[in-house]
Amino acid sequence: MNPADSLQEKLDAGKIVIIDGGTGTEISRRGVTLETGRSWSANANIAFPDLVRDIHRDYILAGAELITTNTFSTSRDILQREGLSEQTDHINKQSVTLAMDARKRYAAEATITVAGSIGAANTGTPEIIHSDALANYREQVQILAEAGVELIILEMFTRTADLKAAIEAATETGLSIWIGLSCIDHNGQLELGIRGYPQGESIADAVMVSSSPHVKAFCIMHSPPNVTSAALQELSSSTSLPIGAYAHGSVTGSRLVGQPLDGTDPQTYLEYAREWIACGATIVGGCCGTTPEHIQVLTASDVRG
Ligand SMILES: [Zn+2]
């Protein structure tokens, strides 16, 4: 059975699934200085392939059941800002190969899902975004699908205009889609957005535009741990699909140094994870600043029952 189908069976049965943690910040923590622009971790796939493969390996060894390709920032639109657009095909294919190789080394092809990450473009105004963004998402998602990913994760989406375009592109692959929404507390109000960039739309708005039958789960991700529980409560009242959480473990400044936030060491992160599970989350992992140790603490705990 395809590992993504096994994962889906677990979710359908209400079981807890633990996924990987941060990749970009982990590359940085292991000593590689990342680009400061939007393509920050893209170049690592070709410049430091062993390092990226090792990070996937360490998440597998920590017990993650899903690993995510290092492709959050490798769409053509983002790569061209760093003069790398001609390598769009190569960088994306390579990232899938690195995740597949890590899995193969542990003969885990049947049990570990390789998910292809697509990051939100967040460019243009909602009125003019659709055609450009669609072409961009479509190219990247097709490369990832052809290279063999078993699931698509749309990450850090904060605008329904982007989300609609990305879902349309991802649906064309025929693969299952998980949606990662980022949320913030903006003047006491829960909104889609990231720190400093509230977008004025709600989680319910995002769920409403995600009607593709290929959409199989919604996650609150790249959001502060203390906002994530409230976001999950809103999410659970907006959808009957499985929901999940993978929060920040750190502040992500322009240099992505992965400095831990107070209170998000692995043990404290586990306590947050318990809270998220109590809010209905059945998918749990980590985003920026979380490490294989965070995932190891989750898998060694009793959260999976
Ligand atoms: Zn993140």
Residues whose N, C-alpha, C, O or C-beta is under 5 A from the ligand:
A	BS01	ZN	H222 C287 C288
